[in-house]
Structures are given as structure tokens and as C-alpha cells.
Amino acid sequence: MIDKNQLKIYLGITDNLQDDLLDMMIKKAIWFAGTYCSQIINKPTETIEEISDIENKQVFLFNYHNVEIDKVYKNTSDSFNPNWELMTSTDYSLEKNLGILNFKFTSNLTKAIKVLYFAGYDTNSVPEDLKTALIELSAMFYYKAGDWKTLKNETVDWDKVEFTLLNWTDKGQLPISITAIFDKYKKYEFFT
């Protein structure tokens, strides 16, 4: 999602001595962003969702940023003995950045659907604001890991660092320049 060289420029690092640590901090930043946003940020392997409650001919996918549909199946039988039939892309439309599938069938002809899709961003599709926030967060994790090592004057215990980083971010010490961007990608759930 973000290039290690961009992080090195941000940090003013010109050698390769810290590359392993920088890779680790990038992974932690991406993981943290996904946790903070309550959904997948980094494009993963395929996600499979089976949905039985289709209201108003719409389905809201759990992970919804930058969705790419692989396949959609409809169940034409009962839930105990499902018969999954492949739907064509003309049977639905996708609101890509909202993760909403709009179905075009004219009757309630399906009991459930199964959606196979990818969500999240890869290096070429990540929005610039999200990339900037991830670089800044990676740099903060890098500095925090360095502080931890310096303060303890020992080899870094990454389990303790991870706990410290989570504890540190949970206390609201994350800059607004990062949280304001992450909030744009955060999944909110509303209950009625």
C-alpha cells in the first residue's frame, strides 16, 4: 500500500540498515488502520459473504472500500440444501466505493446470495490522503519503537512494543492529521 522508499524519504533515512524495521512498521500501520477503520484496508485474498436477508433488492457488503466483485451466486433452493446458481453481471450493479450491490430481479426469486469479492487498496489504488496518513503513522511507530529500545536499553521485544503501541494509540494520542483521514474510511454501523 505504501512504498518503503516514501517512508525513508519522510524519515530522512538514506541507507538500508533499517529496512526490516521499516517493513515491520509499515505492516503495523496498515494493520492498525484496518482495525481503526473496522474493515479491510489492504487488498487481501478473496472475501466470501453469504447473505440471506435481502431487503429492497440491496446488499451492503461488510468490507466496502474499493470493491471488486468476482462472482455472485443466488440460492434457488432452501437453506438446508442450497443450490447456488451463478448470476451474471447484468443481474446487479455495484456502487464500488460504498460496497452496495443493487439487484435487478423483479421478484423475490432468491432465498440467499453468496458474494465473492475483493475489497481494499493495493499500491496502485490507495488514495493519496490514506497513503499520507499511513506514512505518518509508520513513522510514528518507527520513532516509538526506537524510544522503546532506547529507554529499555535492550533488544526489542516486539510483543511488548505492539502492546505499547496499541495502548498509546488507544489513549487518544494519535494526531488529528491521521485520525481525520482514517475517519473518512471508518466503517460505521447504525442500529435501529
Secondary structure, DSSP 8 states (H G I E B T S, - for coil): ---HHHHHHHHT--SSTTHHHHHHHHHHHHHHHHHHHTS--B--S-EEEEE---BTTEEE-SS-SS-EEEEEEEE-S-SSS--EEE--GGGEEEETTTTEEEE--SS---SEEEEEEE-SB-TTT--HHHHHHHHHHHHHHHHHHHHHHHHHTS---HHHHHHHHHHHHHTT-S-HHHHHHHHHH-------
